[in-house]
């Protein structure tokens, strides 16, 4: 009994160390090369370009505030506060992005994922957030003339952009151990809309056919 408990503790400790290392590496990149790229693209006239909020950070660009990507899910709360999509019945941030991201984090704590799976999750997390910043803030493609149109554009963009993050992040979803693949579906399945399920099936098809390596 004691040996089994000790073995479980070793596994959980290794899992925690692996998560910490992955997050540290990603945050160094965000606070280094990525931040410098945002400054080059959007400018920064504040003494400190990054401002801490209660649970997320804001990049103080020259003419606007930008939600700054991170290895946690609070980025989506920042995006909802900025774009207020739920007010126009577009619930992407409140009913899909944030709940899905949070469930991944909870399931990692339950040891649902291997170290490769954990690395993949955090890299996807950052990839998706960077994608939104690039689309909406750097390229300015979320500047439609009504809030509803802005939010609808965000949904359409993410639907098309997400598969590339899943396939290209870490070792790629197609190369993850079976345990991770099963628990990815277990994590996200209940949150997916019909359109998102279609995109998920396309990713599965690419894994089966090997198109992700082309």
N, C-alpha and C positions, 0 to 999 in steps of 0.2 A: 504493500500500500504506500509506504513512504517513498520507495524507489519510483513508483508510478507518478506520485505527486511531484517529486523532484524532476522527473523527466518532463512533465508538463510545464513546470516553471522554467526549465531551460528553453523549451520551445517558445514560450511566451516572451522570455527575455530576448531571445534571438530575433523574434518578430519585431519587438519594440526597437531594438538597435537598428535593424534593417530599415524600418520606417523612418527613424531619425536621420540615418545617413542619406536616404533618398531625398527627404525633405530639405536637409541642409544643402545638398548639391543643387537642387532646384532653386532654393531661395538665394543662393550665392549668384546663380545666373540671372535671376530676376533683379536683384539689387545691384548687379554689375553691368554686364553687356546689355541686358534688356532695358534697364533704366536709362543708360546712356543713349540707346537708340530712341527712346521716347523723347528725351530731351532734344535730340537732334531733329526729330520730326515735329514736335509740338511746342518746343521751347519751355522754359521754366524761369520765372522772374522772382520766385520766392526764395528766401534764405534756405529753406529746406524743401526740396521738391516733393518729398513724401510726407504726408500728414497722417498721423494716427487718429482714427476714429475709435468708437467703442469696440468694434470687432473686425474692422477692416482698415485698409489704408487708401488714401486718395493721392493721386499724382496731381500736383498743382501745375497744370499746363498754363501757358501764357494767357489764353482766353477762356479756359474752362477747367472744371474739375473732372478727373478721369478715375474710374474705379481701377485700382491696381491689382493685377493678378497675384495669387498666393497659393499656398498648398493647404488652404482650408476652403470651406464652402461659403464663407461670409461675403465673398465677392458678389454672389448673386443677390444678397440682401442690398448691397450697395447699388447694383444695377436696377433693382426694382425701385429703390428710393429715387434714383435719377430719372428713370423712364416711366414709372408709375403705370406699368402695363396692366396690372390687375384692375385698375380703375376703369379700363375700357374692355374688360372681360377677356384679356389676353393673359393667361395665367402661366406663361412659360417659366418665369423665375420662381413663382410661389408654389406651383403645383408639379413642376417637373424638375427643373435644374437644381434648386436647393434641396428638395426632398431626396432626389436620387443621389446627389453628392453626399448628403448626410448619411444616407443608408449605407453607402459604400464605406464611409468612415466607421460607422457602427459595426459593420460586418468584418472589417479588418481587425477590430478589437476582439471579435469573437473567433479569430483565427480561421476565417473562411478561406483566406487566400494565401498562397505561397509567397515567398519573397519576390519572385518574378511578377506575380500578380499584383502585389503591393506597389512595386515599382511602376508597373503599367498604369495602375489607377492614378497615382500621383502625377505621372507624366501626362496622362489624358486630361486630368483636372486642369493642369496648367496650360496645356495645348488649347483646350476649349475656351478658357478665359482669355488667353492671348488672342485667339481668333476673334472674339467679340470686340476686344479693344482695337484691333487692327481695322475691322470692318466699320465700327461705329465712330471711333475717335480719330484714328490716323487717316483713314480714307474718307471719312465723313459720309458713309453711305446710309446712315440711319437718321438722316435729316429731313425726312418727309414732312409735309406741311400739317399733318395732324398726328396726335399721339397714337391713335389706332393704327395708322399706316406705318409709323415708326416701329411699333411693337409687332405688327404683322411681318414686317421686313425682317426683324430679328428672328422670329420663328422660322421663316423661310430660309434665312441664311444658315441658322444652326442645323436645320434638317439636312442641308446639303454639305455642310462643313464637317459635321461630327464623324462620319465614316473615315475620313482621312486621319483624324486623330486616333481612332481606335486601331487602325491598321498600322500606322507608322510609329506610334509611341512605344517606347521600351522595346521589348522583343517583338511587339505586334500581337494583337489579339489572336491571330491565327496560330501563333507559335507558343501560346501559353499552355501550361499543363491542363489536363482535363478538369481537375478540381477547380481551377480558376474559371474556365469557360462555363462550367455548370453554375458556379456561384455568381458570375456576372449576370447571367440570365435570371437567376434567383433574386438578385438585387434589383434589377431594372425592370423586369417584366411587368410588374403591376402598375408602373407609372407610364408605360408607353401608350401613345395614341395610335390610331390606325396607320397614320403616315410614318410615324417613328418605327412601328413594327415592320413596315415595308423596308425602311432603310436598314433595320437590323437584319432582315432576311437577305438583303443585298450583300451585307458584310459577310454573313455566313456563306453565301454563294461564292464570294471571292475567295474565302478560306478554302472551300471545297475544291474549286477549280484552279487555285494557285495563282489567280490573277494579280494578287497583291505583290507578287514578285516580279511582275512584268515592268 
